[in-house]
Amino acid sequence: MKKAPPEGRERFLREIAAQLPVDRIEELHLFASIRQGGNESAIAVVALRPELTEEGSEARRTVYRARYRLALKGTERGKWEMDITEEADAPTVTVDEVVRGVLLRAGDEEEPERLSAADLRAIVADEPWAST
């Protein structure tokens, strides 16, 4: 039996795309959602390329943490909370270290879903297919 997708996943990705410059997203690591106590929540780590890169300098990425909480039951049913926080300005290798750290803290064995800017655009597009 196939597991149903989290209710807040698409909304979460749409809001990330609305708040961050999608064309600069190098990678987005979306961790599996958790349902607990009538709420669904998830976290994502997003790495953005710099607007302009100087030749010869090490490529640094701005790393953001995004998270949401959606009330699925109770008097607050439907309540949505989401925030994006800039966490670091770091070399590319640091992004993988941040993702591993989140996995360790969460005690999660499942690798997060990794999305590129193109993947994100395809997911949040209004069209059910991509045109070529």
N, C-alpha and C positions, 0 to 999 in steps of 0.2 A: 504494500500500500504506500502510495506516494505521500510525503509530508506536505501539508498545506503551507504556502508561503506566509511569512509573518504579515499581519495586517498593516503594520506601519512602514514596511520596507520601502515601498514605492514612494510614499509620501516623504520619508526621510531622505531618499536620494533626490527627489525633486527639490526639496528645500536646500540641500547641500548645493545643488546645481544653481539655485537661485541666489545663494549667498556668496558663493566663491566663483572666481573666473574659470569656467570649465575648460577653456582653451589652454590654461596653464596647469591643469591637473596632470601630474605625471602618473600618479597611482593613487588608488583609493582602496583601502583594506576594510572590508565590511565584515564585522564579527557577527556570528550567529546571534539571533535575538533570543531573549530569555523571557519566559512567561512565569510570573511569580506574583502571588497575592492579588490577582485580578488585573495585573499590569503587564504590558509588554515593553521591553526596553532593549536597546542595542547601542553599540558604539562603533565608530569608524575612525580610522587614521587616514588623513588625506595629506599628500605631499604635492606642493605646487612648485613649479619651476620659477626661477626669478624672471622678472619682466625683461631685463636686459642682462646678458652675461658678458663680462669682460674677458677677452681672450687671455689665456694663460692662467686665469684664476680658477680655483677649485669650485666646481658646481655645487652650490648650496641650495637647499630646498627649505621652504617654509612649511613646517609640519603643523597640521591642525588636528584637534580631536573634536569629533562631532558626536553627540549623543541625543537620544530621544527617549521619551516615556509616553506611552499611550495607555490610558485607563480603559480596560475592556469590560469591567463589571463595576457594579456599585453606583453610588450617587454621582460620582465623577465620570461615569462612562462617557467615552468620547473625548475626554480632556487630553490635550496634546501639549507636550513640553519638548522643546528642542533647543540646543545651543551648540555653537561652534566656538572653540577657543584656540587661539594661536599658542602653540606649545613650545616651538623651537625654530631656530634658523640653523640648519645643520647640513653637513655633507650627506650625500645620497645614501651611503652605507648606514647612517644613523637611523634612517627610516625603518630598515629591517630590524634593527636593535629595538626600536620603540615597539614594533609589532610583536616581537618575541616577548618583550617585557609585559605587554598587555595580556598575552596568552598565559604567561606564568602567573601573573596576579589573579587572573580569572580562574586559573586551574582548568582551562579549556584545552582539550586535546585536538579539537577540530581547527584546522587552518582557516583563517578568514578568507572570504571571497575577494579576489583581487580584480579590480576594475581599472581600465584606462579611461582617459577622457572620452574616447570614441565609444567605449562600452557604456559609460554614463549617459552620453548623449542619446544613444540608441534606446536605453531603458526609459528615459524620461520624455522621449519624443511622443508626440500625440499620435503619430502614425504607427500602426501595428507592424509595419515592415520598413526597412530602409531602402531608399531609392538609390540606384546606381547610375 
